[in-house]
Amino acid sequence: MALVYKLQSLSSSLSSTHFRKPNSLNPQPICSLHFNSSSNSSPFTEKTSIERYQRDQWLYKNQLDQATLCSVPPDFDSIRQNDIALQLPELRKLLQVLREKRESEGGCGSGKCGPGNVFLVGTGPGDPELLTLKAYRVIQNADLLLYDRLVSNDVLELIGTGARLLYVGKTAGYHSRTQEEIHELLLSFAEAGANVVRLKGGDPLVFGRGGEEMDFLRQQGIEVNVIPGITAASGIAAKLGIPLTHRGVANSVRFLTGHSRKGGTDPLFVAENAADPDSTLVVYMGLSTLPSLAQKLVHHGLPPNTPAVAVERGTTPQQRTVFAELKDLADEIISAELVSPTLIIIGKVVALSPSWPYSSKEVSSLVEAI
């Protein structure tokens, strides 16, 4: 199937279901997106960030030109509905440009071009200095980068000037693209011969759906290269001086997701097996389900005074941290008004952090008692 037709088919399905195509005679202006540039703004790429649209302005030329002419209040629903429809014409153009570039550079043998390269790249928990050298080299040479919400703006600044950026992030209540649409975009551009980079926060194969994308592309005959990143558990624990494992304190570490595949408020059925005082638990995306998880862990035998910590925007200048015993952690998070992305670490090793708010004598007693 021709690649242009793939995107045309995608466009048709979107316009008939979830998204309305914009009226070509009266396009929606980009001014419906307001961005708060205060010092407290998130370092992560948010769906409503005007900076993100400026980086991706090849997709939004007309809308950006109208930004200064607008004074109406923000209309988030409108841009969400029109987002993909606005981008599809430029995506089709880019596919054609990439094909022509591949042919002009002699990248075709026997009149047929082979597929390009796809890289699943982990960018770490936010600090750009935690990016690997290999990841840096790959993103410098990319033709197109599809990036998630948790890829920090500082990492995006490292991308080569000739690369195209395409936002495919997800957040609670809003997915800029479905996972199936992301699969098709990766496939289409790979088949056009492009060097395609899929940028993910943390490690691409730790709660990042990298395995799903890799499996899909390989089934289509596309080779996928995975470049690991420092997952949030390792990066944030190191920042706080918390050893995820420690002889005589924690002999294992377990990563949990706070979300079930189909959503819901109580997906943490693993709590019965996770309530091990000699293990460290790291919970990703667990803000909404922590109250339930904490109750389950205590019910299944984890002491209620087990040390715990919640870390918002870890390893970035905007990092905020709440230390508390497990029984109090959910209330302390609410009091501090932590927001996503927040990582939660539960276990005796948390008390080994220099920032644990008990004296060293109390820490020693606590670790021995638990």
C-alpha positions as a LaTeX table, in Angstrom:
\begin{tabular}{lrrr}
\hline
Residue & $x$ (\AA) & $y$ (\AA) & $z$ (\AA) \\
\hline
Met1 & 0.00 & 0.00 & 0.00 \\
Ala2 & 1.36 & 3.42 & $-0.94$ \\
Leu3 & 2.41 & 5.49 & 2.02 \\
Val4 & 0.43 & 8.55 & 1.04 \\
Tyr5 & $-2.71$ & 6.47 & 0.92 \\
Lys6 & $-1.98$ & 5.13 & 4.40 \\
Leu7 & $-2.07$ & 8.64 & 5.78 \\
Gln8 & $-5.11$ & 9.52 & 3.68 \\
Ser9 & $-6.90$ & 6.53 & 5.11 \\
Leu10 & $-5.87$ & 7.56 & 8.61 \\
Ser11 & $-7.16$ & 11.05 & 7.93 \\
Ser12 & $-10.53$ & 9.75 & 6.76 \\
Ser13 & $-11.00$ & 7.54 & 9.78 \\
Leu14 & $-10.14$ & 10.37 & 12.14 \\
Ser15 & $-12.48$ & 12.85 & 10.54 \\
Ser16 & $-15.34$ & 10.38 & 10.76 \\
Thr17 & $-14.80$ & 9.44 & 14.39 \\
His18 & $-12.87$ & 11.41 & 16.98 \\
Phe19 & $-11.74$ & 14.57 & 15.19 \\
Arg20 & $-13.34$ & 17.25 & 13.05 \\
Lys21 & $-11.40$ & 18.56 & 10.10 \\
Pro22 & $-10.91$ & 22.32 & 10.24 \\
Asn23 & $-12.86$ & 24.52 & 7.87 \\
Ser24 & $-10.32$ & 25.53 & 5.23 \\
Leu25 & $-12.04$ & 28.90 & 4.82 \\
Asn26 & $-12.04$ & 29.59 & 8.55 \\
Pro27 & $-9.19$ & 27.68 & 10.18 \\
Gln28 & $-8.89$ & 27.49 & 13.94 \\
Pro29 & $-6.15$ & 29.88 & 15.09 \\
Ile30 & $-3.28$ & 28.69 & 17.25 \\
Cys31 & $-4.16$ & 31.41 & 19.75 \\
Ser32 & $-6.55$ & 28.95 & 21.34 \\
Leu33 & $-3.42$ & 27.61 & 23.03 \\
His34 & $-2.17$ & 29.75 & 25.91 \\
Phe35 & 1.07 & 28.82 & 27.67 \\
Asn36 & 1.96 & 29.85 & 31.19 \\
Ser37 & 5.65 & 30.72 & 31.12 \\
Ser38 & 5.97 & 31.33 & 34.86 \\
Ser39 & 8.90 & 29.94 & 36.80 \\
Asn40 & 6.66 & 27.19 & 38.16 \\
Ser41 & 5.75 & 25.83 & 34.71 \\
Ser42 & 6.57 & 22.21 & 34.01 \\
Pro43 & 9.91 & 21.40 & 32.35 \\
Phe44 & 8.11 & 18.70 & 30.42 \\
Thr45 & 6.44 & 19.02 & 27.06 \\
Glu46 & 2.79 & 19.67 & 27.73 \\
Lys47 & 0.00 & 19.28 & 25.20 \\
Thr48 & $-0.90$ & 22.98 & 25.43 \\
Ser49 & 2.61 & 24.41 & 25.29 \\
Ile50 & 3.02 & 27.16 & 22.71 \\
Glu51 & 6.73 & 26.35 & 22.72 \\
Arg52 & 5.93 & 22.87 & 21.47 \\
Tyr53 & 4.00 & 24.33 & 18.53 \\
Gln54 & 6.85 & 26.68 & 17.77 \\
Arg55 & 9.27 & 23.74 & 17.62 \\
Asp56 & 6.81 & 21.91 & 15.37 \\
Gln57 & 5.91 & 24.99 & 13.35 \\
Trp58 & 6.39 & 23.19 & 10.03 \\
Leu59 & 3.05 & 21.57 & 10.92 \\
Tyr60 & 1.30 & 24.74 & 12.06 \\
Lys61 & 2.55 & 27.54 & 9.81 \\
Asn62 & $-0.80$ & 29.19 & 9.18 \\
Gln63 & $-1.95$ & 28.86 & 12.74 \\
Leu64 & 1.26 & 30.33 & 14.17 \\
Asp65 & 1.03 & 33.30 & 11.81 \\
Gln66 & $-2.36$ & 34.13 & 13.33 \\
Ala67 & $-1.25$ & 33.76 & 16.94 \\
Thr68 & $-0.50$ & 37.44 & 17.45 \\
Leu69 & $-3.90$ & 38.46 & 16.08 \\
Cys70 & $-5.93$ & 36.67 & 18.74 \\
Ser71 & $-7.31$ & 37.79 & 22.03 \\
Val72 & $-9.98$ & 35.13 & 22.64 \\
Pro73 & $-9.91$ & 32.80 & 25.67 \\
Pro74 & $-8.27$ & 29.40 & 25.19 \\
Asp75 & $-10.38$ & 26.69 & 23.57 \\
Phe76 & $-8.61$ & 23.41 & 24.36 \\
Asp77 & $-11.39$ & 21.19 & 22.99 \\
Ser78 & $-11.14$ & 22.81 & 19.57 \\
Ile79 & $-7.41$ & 22.25 & 19.16 \\
Arg80 & $-7.67$ & 18.69 & 20.38 \\
Gln81 & $-10.31$ & 17.93 & 17.79 \\
Asn82 & $-8.40$ & 19.56 & 14.95 \\
Asp83 & $-4.85$ & 18.65 & 15.95 \\
Ile84 & $-4.26$ & 15.62 & 13.71 \\
Ala85 & $-6.32$ & 16.93 & 10.79 \\
Leu86 & $-4.18$ & 20.06 & 10.74 \\
Gln87 & $-1.00$ & 18.02 & 10.64 \\
Leu88 & $-1.85$ & 15.37 & 8.05 \\
Pro89 & $-1.29$ & 17.50 & 4.91 \\
Glu90 & 2.20 & 18.43 & 6.06 \\
Leu91 & 2.95 & 14.83 & 7.03 \\
Arg92 & 2.07 & 13.71 & 3.50 \\
Lys93 & 4.35 & 16.41 & 2.10 \\
Leu94 & 7.18 & 15.31 & 4.35 \\
Leu95 & 6.79 & 11.70 & 3.23 \\
Gln96 & 7.20 & 12.79 & $-0.38$ \\
Val97 & 10.22 & 14.96 & 0.44 \\
Leu98 & 11.90 & 12.07 & 2.25 \\
Arg99 & 11.29 & 9.70 & $-0.64$ \\
Glu100 & 12.78 & 12.15 & $-3.11$ \\
Lys101 & 15.76 & 12.75 & $-0.83$ \\
Arg102 & 16.40 & 9.02 & $-0.55$ \\
Glu103 & 16.27 & 8.57 & $-4.32$ \\
Ser104 & 18.51 & 11.58 & $-5.02$ \\
Glu105 & 21.14 & 10.30 & $-2.58$ \\
Gly106 & 21.30 & 6.96 & $-4.34$ \\
Gly107 & 19.83 & 5.03 & $-1.48$ \\
Cys108 & 17.93 & 2.71 & $-3.78$ \\
Gly109 & 19.10 & $-0.44$ & $-5.43$ \\
Ser110 & 17.47 & $-2.07$ & $-8.46$ \\
Gly111 & 14.97 & 0.74 & $-8.58$ \\
Lys112 & 13.61 & $-0.02$ & $-5.12$ \\
Cys113 & 14.34 & 1.79 & $-1.89$ \\
Gly114 & 14.75 & $-0.18$ & 1.30 \\
Pro115 & 13.25 & 0.96 & 4.60 \\
Gly116 & 14.94 & 3.48 & 6.82 \\
Asn117 & 16.08 & 3.04 & 10.39 \\
Val118 & 13.86 & 3.21 & 13.46 \\
Phe119 & 15.36 & 3.92 & 16.87 \\
Leu120 & 13.52 & 3.65 & 20.17 \\
Val121 & 15.46 & 6.06 & 22.35 \\
Gly122 & 15.21 & 6.55 & 26.09 \\
Thr123 & 15.95 & 10.11 & 27.22 \\
Gly124 & 16.12 & 9.47 & 30.95 \\
Pro125 & 14.05 & 11.09 & 33.70 \\
Gly126 & 14.52 & 14.70 & 32.57 \\
Asp127 & 18.09 & 15.88 & 33.18 \\
Pro128 & 19.68 & 16.17 & 29.69 \\
Glu129 & 23.09 & 15.27 & 31.10 \\
Leu130 & 21.76 & 11.78 & 31.81 \\
Leu131 & 21.30 & 11.15 & 28.09 \\
Thr132 & 23.64 & 8.50 & 26.70 \\
Leu133 & 26.23 & 9.39 & 24.07 \\
Lys134 & 24.63 & 6.94 & 21.66 \\
Ala135 & 21.21 & 8.51 & 22.12 \\
Tyr136 & 22.68 & 11.96 & 21.51 \\
Arg137 & 24.34 & 10.82 & 18.29 \\
Val138 & 21.15 & 9.23 & 16.99 \\
Ile139 & 18.90 & 12.22 & 17.66 \\
Gln140 & 21.44 & 14.50 & 16.00 \\
Asn141 & 21.15 & 12.49 & 12.77 \\
Ala142 & 17.39 & 11.92 & 12.72 \\
Asp143 & 15.07 & 13.00 & 9.92 \\
Leu144 & 11.96 & 12.81 & 12.06 \\
Leu145 & 11.47 & 12.49 & 15.83 \\
Leu146 & 8.22 & 11.42 & 17.44 \\
Tyr147 & 8.37 & 12.49 & 21.06 \\
Asp148 & 6.36 & 11.98 & 24.24 \\
Arg149 & 5.18 & 14.41 & 26.91 \\
Leu150 & 7.85 & 13.31 & 29.39 \\
Val151 & 10.75 & 14.15 & 27.11 \\
Ser152 & 12.10 & 17.30 & 28.72 \\
Asn153 & 12.43 & 20.54 & 26.79 \\
Asp154 & 16.16 & 20.57 & 27.56 \\
Val155 & 16.54 & 17.27 & 25.71 \\
Leu156 & 14.57 & 18.60 & 22.73 \\
Glu157 & 17.02 & 21.48 & 22.50 \\
Leu158 & 19.76 & 18.96 & 21.62 \\
Ile159 & 18.02 & 17.76 & 18.47 \\
Gly160 & 19.65 & 18.56 & 15.14 \\
Thr161 & 18.38 & 21.68 & 13.39 \\
Gly162 & 17.37 & 19.79 & 10.25 \\
Ala163 & 15.13 & 17.29 & 12.02 \\
Arg164 & 11.35 & 17.43 & 12.07 \\
Leu165 & 9.57 & 17.13 & 15.41 \\
Leu166 & 6.18 & 15.49 & 15.85 \\
Tyr167 & 4.41 & 15.43 & 19.22 \\
Val168 & 2.62 & 12.16 & 20.04 \\
Gly169 & 2.37 & 12.53 & 23.81 \\
Lys170 & $-0.25$ & 11.18 & 26.17 \\
Thr171 & $-1.55$ & 12.50 & 29.46 \\
Ala172 & $-4.53$ & 11.72 & 31.65 \\
Gly173 & $-7.69$ & 12.52 & 29.70 \\
Tyr174 & $-5.94$ & 13.40 & 26.45 \\
His175 & $-4.01$ & 11.31 & 23.95 \\
Ser176 & $-2.69$ & 13.36 & 21.06 \\
Arg177 & $-2.61$ & 10.12 & 19.08 \\
Thr178 & $-3.71$ & 6.59 & 19.78 \\
Gln179 & $-1.08$ & 3.89 & 20.00 \\
Glu180 & $-2.29$ & 2.46 & 16.69 \\
Glu181 & $-1.81$ & 5.85 & 15.00 \\
Ile182 & 1.72 & 6.07 & 16.38 \\
His183 & 2.43 & 2.61 & 14.95 \\
Glu184 & 1.26 & 3.69 & 11.51 \\
Leu185 & 3.29 & 6.90 & 11.58 \\
Leu186 & 6.46 & 5.01 & 12.49 \\
Leu187 & 5.82 & 2.48 & 9.73 \\
Ser188 & 4.99 & 5.05 & 7.08 \\
Phe189 & 8.12 & 7.12 & 7.62 \\
Ala190 & 10.35 & 4.07 & 7.98 \\
Glu191 & 9.07 & 2.76 & 4.65 \\
Ala192 & 9.83 & 6.14 & 3.11 \\
Gly193 & 13.48 & 5.58 & 4.00 \\
Ala194 & 13.70 & 8.08 & 6.85 \\
Asn195 & 15.84 & 7.86 & 9.95 \\
Val196 & 13.01 & 7.81 & 12.48 \\
Val197 & 13.59 & 8.30 & 16.20 \\
Arg198 & 10.93 & 7.55 & 18.78 \\
Leu199 & 11.85 & 9.59 & 21.85 \\
Lys200 & 10.58 & 8.38 & 25.21 \\
Gly201 & 11.14 & 9.57 & 28.74 \\
Gly202 & 13.13 & 7.22 & 30.96 \\
Asp203 & 13.83 & 3.86 & 29.30 \\
Pro204 & 11.74 & 2.94 & 26.23 \\
Leu205 & 11.14 & $-0.60$ & 27.47 \\
Val206 & 10.07 & 0.27 & 31.04 \\
Phe207 & 6.39 & 1.27 & 31.06 \\
Gly208 & 6.93 & 3.12 & 27.80 \\
Arg209 & 5.09 & 0.89 & 25.31 \\
Gly210 & 8.35 & 0.49 & 23.46 \\
Gly211 & 7.82 & $-3.25$ & 23.33 \\
Glu212 & 4.48 & $-2.79$ & 21.54 \\
Glu213 & 6.00 & $-0.48$ & 18.94 \\
Met214 & 8.99 & $-2.75$ & 18.43 \\
Asp215 & 6.78 & $-5.82$ & 17.99 \\
Phe216 & 4.51 & $-4.06$ & 15.48 \\
Leu217 & 7.36 & $-2.77$ & 13.33 \\
Arg218 & 9.21 & $-6.07$ & 13.30 \\
Gln219 & 6.06 & $-7.81$ & 12.14 \\
Gln220 & 6.05 & $-5.38$ & 9.20 \\
Gly221 & 9.66 & $-6.22$ & 8.37 \\
Ile222 & 11.15 & $-3.02$ & 9.84 \\
Glu223 & 14.35 & $-3.32$ & 11.86 \\
Val224 & 14.19 & $-1.57$ & 15.23 \\
Asn225 & 17.18 & $-0.42$ & 17.26 \\
Val226 & 16.65 & 0.17 & 20.98 \\
Ile227 & 18.82 & 2.66 & 22.83 \\
Pro228 & 18.23 & 2.33 & 26.56 \\
Gly229 & 17.77 & 5.29 & 28.85 \\
Ile230 & 18.14 & 5.75 & 32.58 \\
Thr231 & 14.73 & 4.80 & 33.90 \\
Ala232 & 13.12 & 7.12 & 36.43 \\
Ala233 & 13.60 & 4.63 & 39.27 \\
Ser234 & 17.38 & 4.64 & 38.89 \\
Gly235 & 17.82 & 8.30 & 38.06 \\
Ile236 & 15.60 & 9.66 & 40.81 \\
Ala237 & 16.82 & 7.23 & 43.47 \\
Ala238 & 20.41 & 8.20 & 42.68 \\
Lys239 & 19.53 & 11.89 & 42.90 \\
Leu240 & 18.12 & 11.34 & 46.39 \\
Gly241 & 20.92 & 9.07 & 47.55 \\
Ile242 & 18.60 & 6.08 & 47.86 \\
Pro243 & 20.15 & 2.67 & 47.02 \\
Leu244 & 17.39 & 0.62 & 45.42 \\
Thr245 & 19.06 & $-2.48$ & 46.84 \\
His246 & 21.28 & $-2.59$ & 49.92 \\
Arg247 & 22.89 & $-5.53$ & 51.67 \\
Gly248 & 20.96 & $-6.43$ & 54.80 \\
Val249 & 18.17 & $-3.95$ & 54.01 \\
Ala250 & 16.69 & $-4.69$ & 50.57 \\
Asn251 & 17.65 & $-7.73$ & 48.51 \\
Ser252 & 15.41 & $-6.96$ & 45.53 \\
Val253 & 13.61 & $-4.14$ & 43.76 \\
Arg254 & 10.25 & $-4.26$ & 42.01 \\
Phe255 & 8.78 & $-1.82$ & 39.48 \\
Leu256 & 4.99 & $-1.40$ & 39.53 \\
Thr257 & 2.64 & 0.59 & 37.32 \\
Gly258 & $-0.13$ & 2.56 & 38.93 \\
His259 & $-2.37$ & 2.13 & 35.88 \\
Ser260 & $-4.10$ & $-0.87$ & 34.43 \\
Arg261 & $-4.21$ & $-1.34$ & 30.67 \\
Lys262 & $-7.88$ & $-0.40$ & 30.49 \\
Gly263 & $-7.75$ & 2.29 & 33.16 \\
Gly264 & $-9.67$ & 2.19 & 36.41 \\
Thr265 & $-8.85$ & 3.30 & 39.93 \\
Asp266 & $-7.73$ & 0.04 & 41.49 \\
Pro267 & $-5.46$ & $-1.95$ & 39.16 \\
Leu268 & $-2.85$ & $-2.89$ & 41.77 \\
Phe269 & $-3.81$ & $-6.52$ & 42.25 \\
Val270 & $-0.11$ & $-7.36$ & 42.72 \\
Ala271 & $-0.01$ & $-5.83$ & 46.20 \\
Glu272 & $-0.37$ & $-9.19$ & 47.92 \\
Asn273 & 2.93 & $-10.41$ & 46.47 \\
Ala274 & 4.61 & $-7.00$ & 46.62 \\
Ala275 & 4.26 & $-6.51$ & 50.39 \\
Asp276 & 7.80 & $-7.66$ & 51.17 \\
Pro277 & 9.70 & $-5.73$ & 53.88 \\
Asp278 & 13.00 & $-6.86$ & 52.35 \\
Ser279 & 12.22 & $-5.46$ & 48.92 \\
Thr280 & 12.04 & $-1.97$ & 47.42 \\
Leu281 & 8.91 & $-0.98$ & 45.51 \\
Val282 & 8.97 & 1.70 & 42.83 \\
Val283 & 5.59 & 2.84 & 41.55 \\
Tyr284 & 5.29 & 4.64 & 38.22 \\
Met285 & 2.19 & 6.72 & 37.42 \\
Gly286 & 0.72 & 5.95 & 40.82 \\
Leu287 & $-0.61$ & 9.23 & 42.19 \\
Ser288 & $-4.28$ & 8.37 & 41.82 \\
Thr289 & $-3.97$ & 4.77 & 43.00 \\
Leu290 & $-1.53$ & 5.25 & 45.89 \\
Pro291 & $-4.20$ & 5.42 & 48.63 \\
Ser292 & $-5.53$ & 2.04 & 47.54 \\
Leu293 & $-2.05$ & 0.56 & 47.08 \\
Ala294 & $-0.87$ & 1.72 & 50.52 \\
Gln295 & $-3.89$ & 0.16 & 52.19 \\
Lys296 & $-3.37$ & $-3.11$ & 50.33 \\
Leu297 & 0.33 & $-3.25$ & 51.17 \\
Val298 & $-0.35$ & $-2.70$ & 54.87 \\
His299 & $-3.19$ & $-5.21$ & 54.78 \\
His300 & $-0.83$ & $-7.83$ & 53.33 \\
Gly301 & 1.83 & $-7.28$ & 55.95 \\
Leu302 & 4.01 & $-4.29$ & 55.03 \\
Pro303 & 4.56 & $-2.22$ & 58.21 \\
Pro304 & 2.65 & 1.08 & 58.10 \\
Asn305 & 5.79 & 2.96 & 59.20 \\
Thr306 & 7.76 & 1.78 & 56.16 \\
Pro307 & 9.74 & 4.75 & 54.77 \\
Ala308 & 8.48 & 6.14 & 51.47 \\
Val309 & 9.00 & 9.08 & 49.15 \\
Ala310 & 7.13 & 10.71 & 46.28 \\
Val311 & 9.14 & 12.71 & 43.74 \\
Glu312 & 7.62 & 15.08 & 41.21 \\
Arg313 & 9.64 & 15.97 & 38.08 \\
Gly314 & 12.66 & 14.12 & 39.37 \\
Thr315 & 16.22 & 15.14 & 38.33 \\
Thr316 & 15.01 & 18.50 & 36.97 \\
Pro317 & 15.39 & 21.94 & 38.57 \\
Gln318 & 11.65 & 21.79 & 39.35 \\
Gln319 & 11.95 & 18.58 & 41.40 \\
Arg320 & 9.70 & 18.43 & 44.47 \\
Thr321 & 9.96 & 15.69 & 47.07 \\
Val322 & 7.72 & 14.41 & 49.88 \\
Phe323 & 9.16 & 11.98 & 52.44 \\
Ala324 & 6.77 & 10.18 & 54.79 \\
Glu325 & 5.95 & 6.86 & 56.34 \\
Leu326 & 3.76 & 4.71 & 54.11 \\
Lys327 & 0.62 & 5.25 & 56.19 \\
Asp328 & 0.95 & 9.04 & 55.80 \\
Leu329 & 2.32 & 9.35 & 52.28 \\
Ala330 & $-0.98$ & 9.74 & 50.41 \\
Asp331 & $-2.11$ & 12.56 & 52.70 \\
Glu332 & 1.26 & 14.29 & 52.47 \\
Ile333 & 1.12 & 14.14 & 48.66 \\
Ile334 & $-2.30$ & 15.77 & 48.68 \\
Ser335 & $-1.07$ & 18.44 & 51.10 \\
Ala336 & 1.92 & 19.22 & 48.87 \\
Glu337 & $-0.26$ & 19.15 & 45.73 \\
Leu338 & 2.16 & 17.01 & 43.76 \\
Val339 & 1.23 & 16.46 & 40.12 \\
Ser340 & 2.25 & 14.09 & 37.37 \\
Pro341 & 4.91 & 12.96 & 36.62 \\
Thr342 & 5.55 & 11.70 & 40.15 \\
Leu343 & 7.50 & 8.58 & 41.08 \\
Ile344 & 6.93 & 6.76 & 44.38 \\
Ile345 & 9.57 & 4.68 & 46.18 \\
Ile346 & 8.56 & 2.50 & 49.15 \\
Gly347 & 10.97 & 0.53 & 51.33 \\
Lys348 & 13.50 & 0.65 & 54.14 \\
Val349 & 16.18 & 1.96 & 51.75 \\
Val350 & 14.35 & 5.30 & 51.58 \\
Ala351 & 15.49 & 5.95 & 55.17 \\
Leu352 & 19.10 & 5.78 & 53.94 \\
Ser353 & 18.65 & 8.99 & 51.95 \\
Pro354 & 20.47 & 12.01 & 53.44 \\
Ser355 & 17.16 & 13.86 & 53.05 \\
Trp356 & 15.12 & 11.45 & 55.18 \\
Pro357 & 13.63 & 13.71 & 57.90 \\
Tyr358 & 14.70 & 11.62 & 60.89 \\
Ser359 & 17.99 & 11.68 & 62.76 \\
Ser360 & 20.65 & 9.10 & 61.88 \\
Lys361 & 20.04 & 7.35 & 65.21 \\
Glu362 & 16.33 & 7.09 & 64.50 \\
Val363 & 17.08 & 5.81 & 61.00 \\
Ser364 & 19.30 & 3.04 & 62.35 \\
Ser365 & 16.62 & 2.01 & 64.82 \\
Leu366 & 13.95 & 2.15 & 62.16 \\
Val367 & 15.84 & $-0.01$ & 59.67 \\
Glu368 & 16.66 & $-2.58$ & 62.34 \\
Ala369 & 13.10 & $-2.67$ & 63.66 \\
Ile370 & 11.25 & $-3.06$ & 60.39 \\
\hline
\end{tabular}
